[in-house]
Amino acid sequence: MIIHTHETADIPTPSGMMRMHVFRPAVAGRFPGIVLFSEIYQVTAPIRRLAAMMAGQGHVVCVPEVYHEYEPAGTVLAYDKPGTDRGNFLKFEKPLGGYDGDARAALDWLAASPHCTGALATMGVCLGGHLAFRAALDPRVKGTVCFYATDIHSRTLGQGRQDDTLARVGELRGEALMVWGRQDPHVPFAGRQMIREALETAQCTYEWHEFNAQHAFLRDEGHRFDAALFLQCMDLTRNFLGRVLHISA
């Protein structure tokens, strides 16, 4: 499916204007919506390609700039030590309420878009996996796709490093697709078990997949990228969203 890839929307949030990058089918019609949350580097080339992949399968995808309070609109952090250090610093500098306000604003905008059916999902990688999961606590979200979501088990997202994501798992009304790499040092076995036990205790509806892969195995730049696993995970995602959003899979 041919798509539009260079649209942006600057939307108000409780903590200021936030730029979102919008990817959508170029044909007329309305499509289910996905809020895609990036890793700590914001809207990099690999994130844009992931968004384009999802839009090309019949979704309106918006990608927020998660550090809009701290960086000028359009800022992309590099995949190097200074970029990593800055991204990690801001991950813990930003208040938890700021992340939640951003998610509500993005979902509000997407639900009201003339290109969207109103069926909503969230998706994310790394930091974005955690943000996608938190955003899915909004009852409007029918499904969330979370790849190697960081800091859920350690409860350390945001300023003060005392998030309540695990404690709120019971608020999840939609379904979740959780995907992990067994060789990911950021989410060790004990951490993954903690998250899964919370989902079980809360009787959530979810899929759980673990692969022999490192952190960031979806990122198609760098030595950790696994192309075969990327395609497998995209197939899992397509089937999952096709079911929970009630579109042809």
Backbone hydrogen bonds, N-H to C=O, Kabsch-Sander energy under -0.5 kcal/mol:
donor,donor_aa,acceptor,acceptor_aa,energy
4,H,24,R,-3.4
7,E,22,V,-1.1
9,A,20,M,-2.3
11,I,9,A,-0.7
11,I,18,M,-2.8
13,T,16,G,-0.8
16,G,13,T,-1.9
18,M,11,I,-2.9
20,M,9,A,-2.5
21,H,63,V,-2.2
22,V,7,E,-2.9
22,V,20,M,-0.5
23,F,61,V,-2.9
24,R,4,H,-1.7
26,A,2,I,-2.9
31,F,115,H,-2.9
33,G,119,A,-3.1
34,I,60,V,-2.8
35,V,121,A,-2.1
36,L,34,I,-0.7
36,L,62,C,-2.5
37,F,35,V,-0.6
37,F,123,M,-3.2
42,Q,39,E,-1.6
44,T,42,Q,-2.0
48,R,44,T,-2.4
49,R,45,A,-2.3
50,L,46,P,-2.0
51,A,47,I,-2.6
52,A,48,R,-2.5
53,M,49,R,-2.1
54,M,50,L,-1.9
55,A,51,A,-2.6
56,G,52,A,-2.5
57,Q,54,M,-1.0
58,G,55,A,-2.0
59,H,55,A,-0.9
60,V,32,P,-2.7
61,V,23,F,-3.3
61,V,59,H,-0.6
62,C,34,I,-2.5
63,V,21,H,-2.5
65,E,19,R,-2.0
66,V,64,P,-1.0
68,H,65,E,-1.3
70,Y,67,Y,-1.8
71,E,67,Y,-1.9
75,T,72,P,-2.0
77,L,41,Y,-2.0
80,D,78,A,-1.9
84,T,80,D,-3.0
85,D,81,K,-3.1
86,R,82,P,-2.4
87,G,83,G,-2.6
88,N,84,T,-2.6
89,F,85,D,-2.3
90,L,86,R,-2.6
91,K,87,G,-1.8
92,F,88,N,-1.1
92,F,89,F,-0.6
93,E,89,F,-1.2
94,K,90,L,-2.2
98,G,95,P,-0.9
99,Y,95,P,-1.3
100,D,96,L,-2.0
101,G,97,G,-2.5
102,D,98,G,-2.2
103,A,99,Y,-2.1
104,R,100,D,-2.2
105,A,101,G,-2.2
106,A,102,D,-2.6
107,L,103,A,-2.5
108,D,104,R,-2.6
109,W,105,A,-2.5
110,L,106,A,-2.5
111,A,107,L,-2.7
112,A,108,D,-1.6
113,S,109,W,-0.7
113,S,110,L,-0.9
116,C,113,S,-1.6
117,T,31,F,-1.8
120,L,118,G,-0.5
120,L,140,R,-0.6
121,A,33,G,-1.9
122,T,143,G,-2.0
123,M,35,V,-2.3
124,G,145,V,-2.0
125,V,37,F,-1.3
126,C,147,F,-1.9
128,G,125,V,-2.1
129,G,126,C,-1.0
130,H,126,C,-1.4
131,L,127,L,-2.4
132,A,128,G,-2.7
133,F,129,G,-1.8
134,R,130,H,-2.7
135,A,131,L,-2.7
136,A,132,A,-1.4
137,L,134,R,-1.8
138,D,135,A,-1.7
141,V,138,D,-2.1
142,K,120,L,-2.8
142,K,140,R,-0.5
143,G,120,L,-0.7
144,T,175,E,-2.0
145,V,122,T,-2.2
146,C,144,T,-0.5
146,C,177,L,-3.0
147,F,124,G,-2.7
147,F,145,V,-0.5
148,Y,146,C,-0.6
148,Y,179,V,-3.4
150,T,126,C,-1.0
155,R,151,D,-0.9
156,T,151,D,-1.2
158,G,91,K,-1.0
159,Q,94,K,-1.8
161,R,158,G,-2.2
162,Q,157,L,-0.5
163,D,155,R,-0.9
168,R,164,D,-1.1
168,R,165,T,-0.9
169,V,166,L,-1.4
171,E,168,R,-2.6
172,L,169,V,-2.1
173,R,136,A,-0.6
174,G,136,A,-0.5
175,E,142,K,-2.2
176,A,205,T,-1.6
177,L,144,T,-2.8
178,M,176,A,-0.5
178,M,207,E,-2.5
179,V,146,C,-2.6
180,W,209,H,-2.3
182,R,211,F,-3.4
183,Q,213,A,-2.1
184,D,181,G,-1.6
187,V,184,D,-0.8
192,R,188,P,-2.5
193,Q,189,F,-2.6
194,M,190,A,-1.9
195,I,191,G,-2.0
196,R,192,R,-2.6
197,E,193,Q,-2.7
198,A,194,M,-1.7
199,L,195,I,-2.0
200,E,196,R,-2.4
201,T,197,E,-2.8
202,A,198,A,-2.0
203,Q,200,E,-1.3
204,C,199,L,-2.5
206,Y,204,C,-0.6
207,E,176,A,-2.8
209,H,178,M,-2.5
211,F,180,W,-2.2
213,A,211,F,-1.7
217,F,214,Q,-1.0
219,R,216,A,-1.1
221,E,219,R,-0.5
225,F,222,G,-1.0
226,D,217,F,-2.2
227,A,225,F,-0.6
230,F,226,D,-2.5
231,L,227,A,-2.1
232,Q,228,A,-1.9
233,C,229,L,-2.8
234,M,230,F,-2.3
235,D,231,L,-1.8
236,L,232,Q,-2.1
237,T,233,C,-2.6
238,R,234,M,-2.7
239,N,235,D,-2.3
240,F,236,L,-2.4
241,L,237,T,-2.9
242,G,238,R,-2.2
243,R,239,N,-1.5
244,V,240,F,-2.7
245,L,241,L,-2.3
246,H,243,R,-0.9
247,I,242,G,-2.1
